[in-house]
Amino acid sequence: MGGWANAERQTVYRESRPEESYYIACDEHFLDTFGPELIEWPTLRQGVEGTECIINERAADRLGFYLPAGSSLPRVSPLGSRISVEWSGMREVVGVVRNFQHGTLRRGIEPLIVV
């Protein structure tokens, strides 16, 4: 990936439901460098390509994939779902990582989209 990118706040939509998330553009070394635990990831995948993205658990919660503890409804996997990211268009969710601190410690864990 040429150039650079920064963590930016962007509006992300699942269906017509808007949510604010941090957006990080990365290269194929992101997972090895940051080391987030993969909690949903197809075993044969090598990384993220083109119009794909990885989200963290907080983004999955906010976008309505993961339901609150004690919910009687089944958990819905975000894998294969398409979300609309404000500046980069439609993205297919290909992985979910465990929440990790990716910004200032003054904020809690924020929703994250990694492309």
TIVO-2410 file (N, C-alpha, C; in nm, 3 decimals):
# residues 115
REC num residu      c1      c2      c3 atome chaine
REC   1      M   0.085  -0.116   0.000     N      A
REC   1      M   0.000   0.000   0.000    CA      A
REC   1      M   0.089   0.123   0.000     C      A
REC   2      G   0.080   0.204  -0.101     N      A
REC   2      G   0.160   0.325  -0.106    CA      A
REC   2      G   0.097   0.436  -0.025     C      A
REC   3      G   0.177   0.537   0.007     N      A
REC   3      G   0.124   0.651   0.080    CA      A
REC   3      G   0.107   0.623   0.227     C      A
REC   4      W   0.017   0.699   0.289     N      A
REC   4      W  -0.005   0.683   0.432    CA      A
REC   4      W  -0.152   0.704   0.462     C      A
REC   5      A  -0.192   0.664   0.578     N      A
REC   5      A  -0.330   0.685   0.623    CA      A
REC   5      A  -0.327   0.704   0.773     C      A
REC   6      N  -0.432   0.761   0.824     N      A
REC   6      N  -0.440   0.791   0.966    CA      A
REC   6      N  -0.571   0.736   1.020     C      A
REC   7      A  -0.579   0.721   1.149     N      A
REC   7      A  -0.705   0.680   1.210    CA      A
REC   7      A  -0.801   0.798   1.204     C      A
REC   8      E  -0.905   0.784   1.129     N      A
REC   8      E  -1.005   0.889   1.111    CA      A
REC   8      E  -1.139   0.837   1.160     C      A
REC   9      R  -1.221   0.926   1.212     N      A
REC   9      R  -1.358   0.889   1.247    CA      A
REC   9      R  -1.442   0.899   1.121     C      A
REC  10      Q  -1.517   0.794   1.093     N      A
REC  10      Q  -1.604   0.793   0.976    CA      A
REC  10      Q  -1.739   0.735   1.015     C      A
REC  11      T  -1.839   0.771   0.938     N      A
REC  11      T  -1.971   0.712   0.958    CA      A
REC  11      T  -1.977   0.583   0.879     C      A
REC  12      V  -2.022   0.477   0.945     N      A
REC  12      V  -2.034   0.345   0.884    CA      A
REC  12      V  -2.181   0.306   0.891     C      A
REC  13      Y  -2.231   0.248   0.783     N      A
REC  13      Y  -2.372   0.209   0.777    CA      A
REC  13      Y  -2.386   0.060   0.755     C      A
REC  14      R  -2.474  -0.001   0.833     N      A
REC  14      R  -2.522  -0.136   0.805    CA      A
REC  14      R  -2.670  -0.117   0.781     C      A
REC  15      E  -2.713  -0.149   0.660     N      A
REC  15      E  -2.848  -0.117   0.616    CA      A
REC  15      E  -2.860   0.035   0.625     C      A
REC  16      S  -2.955   0.091   0.697     N      A
REC  16      S  -2.964   0.237   0.704    CA      A
REC  16      S  -2.923   0.290   0.840     C      A
REC  17      R  -2.858   0.207   0.920     N      A
REC  17      R  -2.824   0.242   1.058    CA      A
REC  17      R  -2.683   0.303   1.064     C      A
REC  18      P  -2.671   0.435   1.092     N      A
REC  18      P  -2.538   0.497   1.097    CA      A
REC  18      P  -2.470   0.477   1.233     C      A
REC  19      E  -2.341   0.455   1.231     N      A
REC  19      E  -2.259   0.444   1.352    CA      A
REC  19      E  -2.124   0.508   1.323     C      A
REC  20      E  -2.067   0.572   1.424     N      A
REC  20      E  -1.933   0.630   1.411    CA      A
REC  20      E  -1.829   0.523   1.446     C      A
REC  21      S  -1.725   0.512   1.364     N      A
REC  21      S  -1.617   0.418   1.388    CA      A
REC  21      S  -1.485   0.483   1.349     C      A
REC  22      Y  -1.377   0.434   1.407     N      A
REC  22      Y  -1.245   0.474   1.360    CA      A
REC  22      Y  -1.210   0.387   1.242     C      A
REC  23      Y  -1.138   0.445   1.148     N      A
REC  23      Y  -1.104   0.381   1.021    CA      A
REC  23      Y  -0.953   0.384   1.009     C      A
REC  24      I  -0.891   0.268   0.990     N      A
REC  24      I  -0.746   0.262   0.972    CA      A
REC  24      I  -0.718   0.187   0.842     C      A
REC  25      A  -0.644   0.250   0.752     N      A
REC  25      A  -0.597   0.182   0.631    CA      A
REC  25      A  -0.467   0.112   0.667     C      A
REC  26      C  -0.452  -0.012   0.624     N      A
REC  26      C  -0.335  -0.089   0.665    CA      A
REC  26      C  -0.277  -0.167   0.548     C      A
REC  27      D  -0.165  -0.231   0.573     N      A
REC  27      D  -0.109  -0.322   0.474    CA      A
REC  27      D  -0.117  -0.464   0.529     C      A
REC  28      E  -0.055  -0.557   0.458     N      A
REC  28      E  -0.066  -0.697   0.495    CA      A
REC  28      E   0.004  -0.732   0.627     C      A
REC  29      H   0.079  -0.639   0.685     N      A
REC  29      H   0.151  -0.665   0.810    CA      A
REC  29      H   0.075  -0.618   0.934     C      A
REC  30      F  -0.042  -0.560   0.917     N      A
REC  30      F  -0.116  -0.504   1.030    CA      A
REC  30      F  -0.140  -0.607   1.141     C      A
REC  31      L  -0.194  -0.723   1.104     N      A
REC  31      L  -0.227  -0.823   1.206    CA      A
REC  31      L  -0.103  -0.870   1.281     C      A
REC  32      D   0.007  -0.892   1.210     N      A
REC  32      D   0.131  -0.935   1.275    CA      A
REC  32      D   0.188  -0.824   1.364     C      A
REC  33      T   0.180  -0.700   1.319     N      A
REC  33      T   0.239  -0.588   1.392    CA      A
REC  33      T   0.158  -0.552   1.517     C      A
REC  34      F   0.029  -0.534   1.503     N      A
REC  34      F  -0.056  -0.495   1.616    CA      A
REC  34      F  -0.094  -0.614   1.703     C      A
REC  35      G  -0.100  -0.732   1.642     N      A
REC  35      G  -0.128  -0.855   1.716    CA      A
REC  35      G  -0.265  -0.871   1.778     C      A
REC  36      P  -0.372  -0.814   1.718     N      A
REC  36      P  -0.504  -0.836   1.778    CA      A
REC  36      P  -0.545  -0.982   1.761     C      A
REC  37      E  -0.618  -1.033   1.858     N      A
REC  37      E  -0.665  -1.171   1.852    CA      A
REC  37      E  -0.780  -1.181   1.753     C      A
REC  38      L  -0.768  -1.271   1.658     N      A
REC  38      L  -0.874  -1.294   1.561    CA      A
REC  38      L  -0.980  -1.382   1.625     C      A
REC  39      I  -1.104  -1.336   1.627     N      A
REC  39      I  -1.209  -1.418   1.687    CA      A
REC  39      I  -1.304  -1.475   1.583     C      A
REC  40      E  -1.311  -1.414   1.467     N      A
REC  40      E  -1.385  -1.470   1.353    CA      A
REC  40      E  -1.301  -1.443   1.230     C      A
REC  41      W  -1.254  -1.550   1.169     N      A
REC  41      W  -1.162  -1.536   1.056    CA      A
REC  41      W  -1.159  -1.668   0.980     C      A
REC  42      P  -1.194  -1.670   0.852     N      A
REC  42      P  -1.185  -1.794   0.776    CA      A
REC  42      P  -1.041  -1.846   0.777     C      A
REC  43      T  -1.024  -1.973   0.799     N      A
REC  43      T  -0.890  -2.030   0.819    CA      A
REC  43      T  -0.798  -2.018   0.698     C      A
REC  44      L  -0.851  -2.007   0.579     N      A
REC  44      L  -0.766  -2.002   0.460    CA      A
REC  44      L  -0.727  -1.861   0.417     C      A
REC  45      R  -0.775  -1.760   0.485     N      A
REC  45      R  -0.746  -1.622   0.445    CA      A
REC  45      R  -0.603  -1.583   0.479     C      A
REC  46      Q  -0.545  -1.500   0.395     N      A
REC  46      Q  -0.411  -1.447   0.420    CA      A
REC  46      Q  -0.413  -1.301   0.465     C      A
REC  47      G  -0.514  -1.226   0.429     N      A
REC  47      G  -0.521  -1.084   0.465    CA      A
REC  47      G  -0.645  -1.021   0.407     C      A
REC  48      V  -0.646  -0.889   0.406     N      A
REC  48      V  -0.760  -0.811   0.358    CA      A
REC  48      V  -0.727  -0.758   0.220     C      A
REC  49      E  -0.822  -0.767   0.128     N      A
REC  49      E  -0.798  -0.721  -0.008    CA      A
REC  49      E  -0.904  -0.619  -0.050     C      A
REC  50      G  -0.872  -0.540  -0.151     N      A
REC  50      G  -0.963  -0.450  -0.219    CA      A
REC  50      G  -1.076  -0.389  -0.139     C      A
REC  51      T  -1.194  -0.446  -0.151     N      A
REC  51      T  -1.313  -0.389  -0.088    CA      A
REC  51      T  -1.354  -0.465   0.038     C      A
REC  52      E  -1.257  -0.525   0.105     N      A
REC  52      E  -1.284  -0.601   0.227    CA      A
REC  52      E  -1.243  -0.521   0.350     C      A
REC  53      C  -1.288  -0.564   0.466     N      A
REC  53      C  -1.248  -0.499   0.591    CA      A
REC  53      C  -1.253  -0.597   0.707     C      A
REC  54      I  -1.186  -0.559   0.814     N      A
REC  54      I  -1.191  -0.629   0.941    CA      A
REC  54      I  -1.254  -0.530   1.039     C      A
REC  55      I  -1.337  -0.579   1.129     N      A
REC  55      I  -1.394  -0.493   1.232    CA      A
REC  55      I  -1.360  -0.550   1.369     C      A
REC  56      N  -1.365  -0.464   1.470     N      A
REC  56      N  -1.346  -0.516   1.606    CA      A
REC  56      N  -1.482  -0.549   1.668     C      A
REC  57      E  -1.478  -0.612   1.786     N      A
REC  57      E  -1.602  -0.652   1.854    CA      A
REC  57      E  -1.693  -0.533   1.881     C      A
REC  58      R  -1.634  -0.418   1.917     N      A
REC  58      R  -1.715  -0.300   1.948    CA      A
REC  58      R  -1.792  -0.255   1.824     C      A
REC  59      A  -1.727  -0.257   1.706     N      A
REC  59      A  -1.798  -0.222   1.583    CA      A
REC  59      A  -1.908  -0.323   1.554     C      A
REC  60      A  -1.880  -0.452   1.576     N      A
REC  60      A  -1.983  -0.555   1.555    CA      A
REC  60      A  -2.102  -0.531   1.647     C      A
REC  61      D  -2.075  -0.493   1.773     N      A
REC  61      D  -2.183  -0.460   1.867    CA      A
REC  61      D  -2.265  -0.343   1.816     C      A
REC  62      R  -2.197  -0.235   1.783     N      A
REC  62      R  -2.266  -0.111   1.745    CA      A
REC  62      R  -2.343  -0.125   1.614     C      A
REC  63      L  -2.293  -0.211   1.524     N      A
REC  63      L  -2.361  -0.231   1.397    CA      A
REC  63      L  -2.473  -0.334   1.407     C      A
REC  64      G  -2.493  -0.388   1.527     N      A
REC  64      G  -2.605  -0.478   1.550    CA      A
REC  64      G  -2.581  -0.624   1.520     C      A
REC  65      F  -2.456  -0.665   1.502     N      A
REC  65      F  -2.428  -0.807   1.478    CA      A
REC  65      F  -2.427  -0.886   1.608     C      A
REC  66      Y  -2.360  -0.834   1.710     N      A
REC  66      Y  -2.350  -0.904   1.838    CA      A
REC  66      Y  -2.455  -0.846   1.932     C      A
REC  67      L  -2.534  -0.929   1.989     N      A
REC  67      L  -2.641  -0.885   2.077    CA      A
REC  67      L  -2.594  -0.884   2.221     C      A
REC  68      P  -2.658  -0.806   2.307     N      A
REC  68      P  -2.618  -0.798   2.447    CA      A
REC  68      P  -2.623  -0.935   2.516     C      A
REC  69      A  -2.538  -0.953   2.616     N      A
REC  69      A  -2.540  -1.076   2.695    CA      A
REC  69      A  -2.679  -1.098   2.751     C      A
REC  70      G  -2.724  -1.221   2.748     N      A
REC  70      G  -2.856  -1.254   2.800    CA      A
REC  70      G  -2.967  -1.243   2.697     C      A
REC  71      S  -2.934  -1.198   2.576     N      A
REC  71      S  -3.036  -1.186   2.472    CA      A
REC  71      S  -3.084  -1.326   2.432     C      A
REC  72      S  -3.212  -1.339   2.404     N      A
REC  72      S  -3.266  -1.468   2.363    CA      A
REC  72      S  -3.247  -1.493   2.213     C      A
REC  73      L  -3.205  -1.390   2.140     N      A
REC  73      L  -3.183  -1.404   1.997    CA      A
REC  73      L  -3.043  -1.460   1.971     C      A
REC  74      P  -3.025  -1.536   1.863     N      A
REC  74      P  -2.893  -1.591   1.835    CA      A
REC  74      P  -2.796  -1.482   1.787     C      A
REC  75      R  -2.669  -1.503   1.815     N      A
REC  75      R  -2.564  -1.412   1.769    CA      A
REC  75      R  -2.554  -1.424   1.618     C      A
REC  76      V  -2.537  -1.313   1.549     N      A
REC  76      V  -2.526  -1.311   1.404    CA      A
REC  76      V  -2.381  -1.279   1.368     C      A
REC  77      S  -2.321  -1.364   1.288     N      A
REC  77      S  -2.183  -1.339   1.246    CA      A
REC  77      S  -2.182  -1.229   1.139     C      A
REC  78      P  -2.090  -1.133   1.152     N      A
REC  78      P  -2.081  -1.029   1.050    CA      A
REC  78      P  -2.007  -1.074   0.924     C      A
REC  79      L  -1.941  -1.191   0.928     N      A
REC  79      L  -1.863  -1.237   0.813    CA      A
REC  79      L  -1.950  -1.245   0.688     C      A
REC  80      G  -1.901  -1.186   0.580     N      A
REC  80      G  -1.974  -1.186   0.454    CA      A
REC  80      G  -2.072  -1.071   0.440     C      A
REC  81      S  -2.099  -0.999   0.548     N      A
REC  81      S  -2.191  -0.885   0.542    CA      A
REC  81      S  -2.123  -0.767   0.474     C      A
REC  82      R  -2.203  -0.682   0.414     N      A
REC  82      R  -2.150  -0.562   0.350    CA      A
REC  82      R  -2.191  -0.441   0.432     C      A
REC  83      I  -2.095  -0.353   0.456     N      A
REC  83      I  -2.121  -0.228   0.526    CA      A
REC  83      I  -2.072  -0.114   0.438     C      A
REC  84      S  -2.131   0.001   0.454     N      A
REC  84      S  -2.091   0.118   0.377    CA      A
REC  84      S  -2.006   0.208   0.466     C      A
REC  85      V  -1.884   0.236   0.421     N      A
REC  85      V  -1.792   0.321   0.496    CA      A
REC  85      V  -1.787   0.456   0.426     C      A
REC  86      E  -1.807   0.561   0.501     N      A
REC  86      E  -1.825   0.697   0.449    CA      A
REC  86      E  -1.731   0.732   0.333     C      A
REC  87      W  -1.601   0.717   0.349     N      A
REC  87      W  -1.507   0.764   0.246    CA      A
REC  87      W  -1.461   0.656   0.150     C      A
REC  88      S  -1.491   0.530   0.180     N      A
REC  88      S  -1.437   0.425   0.093    CA      A
REC  88      S  -1.542   0.331   0.036     C      A
REC  89      G  -1.669   0.363   0.051     N      A
REC  89      G  -1.775   0.285  -0.012    CA      A
REC  89      G  -1.807   0.154   0.057     C      A
REC  90      M  -1.864   0.062  -0.020     N      A
REC  90      M  -1.907  -0.067   0.033    CA      A
REC  90      M  -1.786  -0.156   0.062     C      A
REC  91      R  -1.793  -0.222   0.177     N      A
REC  91      R  -1.686  -0.314   0.220    CA      A
REC  91      R  -1.749  -0.443   0.268     C      A
REC  92      E  -1.686  -0.555   0.237     N      A
REC  92      E  -1.730  -0.685   0.289    CA      A
REC  92      E  -1.652  -0.716   0.415     C      A
REC  93      V  -1.720  -0.753   0.522     N      A
REC  93      V  -1.654  -0.789   0.647    CA      A
REC  93      V  -1.597  -0.930   0.632     C      A
REC  94      V  -1.464  -0.943   0.645     N      A
REC  94      V  -1.398  -1.073   0.630    CA      A
REC  94      V  -1.335  -1.121   0.760     C      A
REC  95      G  -1.340  -1.040   0.865     N      A
REC  95      G  -1.283  -1.083   0.992    CA      A
REC  95      G  -1.327  -0.994   1.106     C      A
REC  96      V  -1.319  -1.050   1.226     N      A
REC  96      V  -1.348  -0.976   1.349    CA      A
REC  96      V  -1.233  -1.000   1.445     C      A
REC  97      V  -1.181  -0.891   1.502     N      A
REC  97      V  -1.073  -0.902   1.601    CA      A
REC  97      V  -1.127  -0.865   1.738     C      A
REC  98      R  -1.064  -0.922   1.841     N      A
REC  98      R  -1.099  -0.888   1.978    CA      A
REC  98      R  -1.066  -0.739   1.998     C      A
REC  99      N  -1.141  -0.671   2.081     N      A
REC  99      N  -1.116  -0.530   2.109    CA      A
REC  99      N  -0.975  -0.511   2.161     C      A
REC 100      F  -0.909  -0.406   2.114     N      A
REC 100      F  -0.776  -0.368   2.164    CA      A
REC 100      F  -0.767  -0.217   2.160     C      A
REC 101      Q  -0.679  -0.161   2.241     N      A
REC 101      Q  -0.664  -0.015   2.248    CA      A
REC 101      Q  -0.588   0.033   2.126     C      A
REC 102      H  -0.652   0.111   2.042     N      A
REC 102      H  -0.589   0.159   1.919    CA      A
REC 102      H  -0.577   0.311   1.916     C      A
REC 103      G  -0.616   0.377   2.021     N      A
REC 103      G  -0.607   0.522   2.027    CA      A
REC 103      G  -0.560   0.566   2.164     C      A
REC 104      T  -0.589   0.688   2.197     N      A
REC 104      T  -0.548   0.742   2.326    CA      A
REC 104      T  -0.612   0.665   2.441     C      A
REC 105      L  -0.540   0.655   2.550     N      A
REC 105      L  -0.591   0.585   2.667    CA      A
REC 105      L  -0.699   0.667   2.739     C      A
REC 106      R  -0.717   0.791   2.699     N      A
REC 106      R  -0.822   0.876   2.759    CA      A
REC 106      R  -0.962   0.834   2.714     C      A
REC 107      R  -0.968   0.762   2.605     N      A
REC 107      R  -1.097   0.710   2.556    CA      A
REC 107      R  -1.100   0.560   2.583     C      A
REC 108      G  -1.217   0.507   2.590     N      A
REC 108      G  -1.231   0.362   2.599    CA      A
REC 108      G  -1.207   0.299   2.462     C      A
REC 109      I  -1.233   0.171   2.453     N      A
REC 109      I  -1.221   0.102   2.325    CA      A
REC 109      I  -1.330   0.155   2.232     C      A
REC 110      E  -1.289   0.197   2.114     N      A
REC 110      E  -1.381   0.253   2.015    CA      A
REC 110      E  -1.406   0.151   1.904     C      A
REC 111      P  -1.520   0.163   1.833     N      A
REC 111      P  -1.542   0.078   1.715    CA      A
REC 111      P  -1.431   0.104   1.614     C      A
REC 112      L  -1.389   0.000   1.544     N      A
REC 112      L  -1.277   0.010   1.451    CA      A
REC 112      L  -1.306  -0.067   1.323     C      A
REC 113      I  -1.276  -0.003   1.210     N      A
REC 113      I  -1.283  -0.065   1.078    CA      A
REC 113      I  -1.141  -0.062   1.022     C      A
REC 114      V  -1.088  -0.176   0.983     N      A
REC 114      V  -0.952  -0.184   0.927    CA      A
REC 114      V  -0.964  -0.227   0.782     C      A
REC 115      V  -0.907  -0.147   0.691     N      A
REC 115      V  -0.912  -0.179   0.548    CA      A
REC 115      V  -0.772  -0.189   0.491     C      A
***
